Amino acid sequence: MKALITTKMKTQGKAGAQQILVSFSATVFALALGMLLIYAIGFDPFSASVAMVDGAFGSKNAFGETLVKMTPLIFTGMSYALASRCGLTNLGMEGQLYMGALTGTATGIYVSGLPAVLHLPLTILAGFLGGALWGLIAGALKVRFGASEIITTVMLNTIAISFIDYMVNGPMIEPPGINCQTQPVRSSAQLPNLLSGTRAHWGFVIAIAFVVLFWLFLWRSKRGYEVRVAGLNLSAARYSGIHTDKNILLVMFLAGGLAGLAGCNEILGIQIRMIPEISPGYGFDGIAVSLIGNNTPFGIVIGALLFGAFRAGGNRMQIRAKVPNAIVSVVQALVIFAVVASQMLLDKWNEYQMKKIHRQESEEA
């Protein structure tokens, strides 16, 4: 059984570069289809492309907006990828993001008297714990009752968003009763600006630091190895002596914390105060970012860059090329479909090749 696991992991490692290449090719193909769609509805695809690229990278401010949009996507992409590596499906990043934003906001508002060097890390830690504990609920339900994490995380999304709406319009409402927002977090808890003249903040640097930690945990630690083994074959992992229940709890805790950091950084770097709808869907876009990046650290950054550029450049495309901004969502969907379909085909092809090799070895024996 252990030999089977080792063989699978070696095969997975060799196929990693191939999968990334396939994902890149599928993304280019989907973008080409998007351009054809723009042409089909009566707009100039070249002008639309130029406008989008200009809106995402054409100036310091445009690049700053791309970094702003990338930051939460990196966190939610890592959240989904970490759970996926353990054989879990975390669809609760949106709710975990909101809970991280709430706990980060509360710490930023109600903890006083601390210098920024202490208050800011404490607030970020609170954001991590808010999302982590929310993710841990789904992990505990799976371990204790065998509940599907797909269902529980989706349900927890709704609960979290409704709870934030109550808190923002109730106990945490800004005096003297301004609806739909809290008071601002203290200046000692706010993230410093990264690029002067833009909205880009140090949350992006924190996100990159966590990408490195993500890589170190999964590929350079004993527990990360156990997580990946469990993701390949849960039964084999149990047979080999790995405590899979503990790994499920740990992974859902960490995955929730990563998504919580997405919400916390959005508050501390951009919004400054909690409002009912702080996320335009970063939690769900994180799934696509992870799939495009094949659940790898570098791939997640590239996927976040692509989707961040879509979000940052979409408005410029609408203004300059007159192309409806909704087309961006359609192109994103095409990218997701193309990447997922291509990876499924690649998996089938690799499976066919393995069976062919085994058959040849059997005949030679």
WOZIUR-V380809 format. One record per residue. N is the residue number from 1. RES is the residue in one letter. PSI is psi in whole degrees, 0 to 359 (999 if undefined). Layout:
N_RES_PSI + N_RES_PSI
This chain:
1_M_317 + 2_K_323 + 3_A_322 + 4_L_318 + 5_I_314 + 6_T_318 + 7_T_316 + 8_K_319 + 9_M_321 + 10_K_318 + 11_T_319 + 12_Q_320 + 13_G_317 + 14_K_328 + 15_A_352 + 16_G_311 + 17_A_322 + 18_Q_318 + 19_Q_321 + 20_I_318 + 21_L_317 + 22_V_318 + 23_S_319 + 24_F_316 + 25_S_319 + 26_A_324 + 27_T_316 + 28_V_318 + 29_F_317 + 30_A_321 + 31_L_322 + 32_A_318 + 33_L_321 + 34_G_319 + 35_M_321 + 36_L_322 + 37_L_317 + 38_I_318 + 39_Y_321 + 40_A_330 + 41_I_7 + 42_G_18 + 43_F_164 + 44_D_111 + 45_P_328 + 46_F_313 + 47_S_322 + 48_A_317 + 49_S_316 + 50_V_317 + 51_A_320 + 52_M_315 + 53_V_320 + 54_D_321 + 55_G_339 + 56_A_328 + 57_F_0 + 58_G_348 + 59_S_172 + 60_K_319 + 61_N_320 + 62_A_316 + 63_F_323 + 64_G_320 + 65_E_324 + 66_T_319 + 67_L_321 + 68_V_315 + 69_K_330 + 70_M_322 + 71_T_305 + 72_P_331 + 73_L_327 + 74_I_315 + 75_F_312 + 76_T_328 + 77_G_317 + 78_M_324 + 79_S_311 + 80_Y_319 + 81_A_319 + 82_L_314 + 83_A_319 + 84_S_322 + 85_R_337 + 86_C_8 + 87_G_18 + 88_L_159 + 89_T_104 + 90_N_103 + 91_L_16 + 92_G_19 + 93_M_327 + 94_E_313 + 95_G_320 + 96_Q_323 + 97_L_314 + 98_Y_319 + 99_M_323 + 100_G_321 + 101_A_320 + 102_L_310 + 103_T_325 + 104_G_318 + 105_T_315 + 106_A_317 + 107_T_322 + 108_G_333 + 109_I_310 + 110_Y_344 + 111_V_122 + 112_S_166 + 113_G_7 + 114_L_144 + 115_P_162 + 116_A_327 + 117_V_339 + 118_L_320 + 119_H_318 + 120_L_310 + 121_P_324 + 122_L_320 + 123_T_319 + 124_I_319 + 125_L_319 + 126_A_321 + 127_G_319 + 128_F_314 + 129_L_325 + 130_G_312 + 131_G_323 + 132_A_315 + 133_L_327 + 134_W_321 + 135_G_327 + 136_L_331 + 137_I_313 + 138_A_321 + 139_G_318 + 140_A_320 + 141_L_325 + 142_K_315 + 143_V_317 + 144_R_319 + 145_F_357 + 146_G_20 + 147_A_139 + 148_S_125 + 149_E_339 + 150_I_313 + 151_I_313 + 152_T_321 + 153_T_323 + 154_V_317 + 155_M_321 + 156_L_333 + 157_N_309 + 158_T_318 + 159_I_314 + 160_A_313 + 161_I_320 + 162_S_322 + 163_F_319 + 164_I_319 + 165_D_319 + 166_Y_314 + 167_M_319 + 168_V_327 + 169_N_6 + 170_G_255 + 171_P_329 + 172_M_13 + 173_I_144 + 174_E_127 + 175_P_145 + 176_P_40 + 177_G_37 + 178_I_119 + 179_N_150 + 180_C_24 + 181_Q_155 + 182_T_175 + 183_Q_163 + 184_P_152 + 185_V_156 + 186_R_152 + 187_S_332 + 188_S_347 + 189_A_3 + 190_Q_143 + 191_L_135 + 192_P_159 + 193_N_142 + 194_L_316 + 195_L_118 + 196_S_139 + 197_G_2 + 198_T_175 + 199_R_359 + 200_A_137 + 201_H_176 + 202_W_356 + 203_G_329 + 204_F_317 + 205_V_319 + 206_I_319 + 207_A_316 + 208_I_322 + 209_A_321 + 210_F_334 + 211_V_318 + 212_V_316 + 213_L_322 + 214_F_315 + 215_W_315 + 216_L_319 + 217_F_311 + 218_L_324 + 219_W_357 + 220_R_20 + 221_S_153 + 222_K_316 + 223_R_323 + 224_G_322 + 225_Y_317 + 226_E_321 + 227_V_315 + 228_R_325 + 229_V_315 + 230_A_325 + 231_G_329 + 232_L_318 + 233_N_104 + 234_L_318 + 235_S_317 + 236_A_323 + 237_A_317 + 238_R_318 + 239_Y_326 + 240_S_0 + 241_G_8 + 242_I_134 + 243_H_87 + 244_T_325 + 245_D_317 + 246_K_321 + 247_N_321 + 248_I_315 + 249_L_316 + 250_L_314 + 251_V_316 + 252_M_327 + 253_F_310 + 254_L_319 + 255_A_317 + 256_G_322 + 257_G_321 + 258_L_316 + 259_A_323 + 260_G_324 + 261_L_328 + 262_A_314 + 263_G_318 + 264_C_315 + 265_N_327 + 266_E_322 + 267_I_308 + 268_L_335 + 269_G_334 + 270_I_298 + 271_Q_323 + 272_I_334 + 273_R_160 + 274_M_132 + 275_I_162 + 276_P_326 + 277_E_79 + 278_I_345 + 279_S_129 + 280_P_19 + 281_G_25 + 282_Y_325 + 283_G_319 + 284_F_325 + 285_D_334 + 286_G_330 + 287_I_312 + 288_A_320 + 289_V_317 + 290_S_318 + 291_L_317 + 292_I_321 + 293_G_6 + 294_N_34 + 295_N_29 + 296_T_152 + 297_P_309 + 298_F_319 + 299_G_324 + 300_I_319 + 301_V_317 + 302_I_316 + 303_G_319 + 304_A_323 + 305_L_317 + 306_L_309 + 307_F_329 + 308_G_321 + 309_A_321 + 310_F_312 + 311_R_320 + 312_A_324 + 313_G_350 + 314_G_318 + 315_N_320 + 316_R_321 + 317_M_320 + 318_Q_319 + 319_I_312 + 320_R_315 + 321_A_356 + 322_K_18 + 323_V_130 + 324_P_137 + 325_N_337 + 326_A_337 + 327_I_328 + 328_V_317 + 329_S_323 + 330_V_317 + 331_V_319 + 332_Q_318 + 333_A_320 + 334_L_319 + 335_V_313 + 336_I_312 + 337_F_315 + 338_A_318 + 339_V_312 + 340_V_315 + 341_A_318 + 342_S_322 + 343_Q_324 + 344_M_317 + 345_L_321 + 346_L_318 + 347_D_317 + 348_K_320 + 349_W_316 + 350_N_323 + 351_E_319 + 352_Y_318 + 353_Q_319 + 354_M_316 + 355_K_323 + 356_K_318 + 357_I_316 + 358_H_322 + 359_R_318 + 360_Q_319 + 361_E_322 + 362_S_319 + 363_E_323 + 364_E_327 + 365_A_999
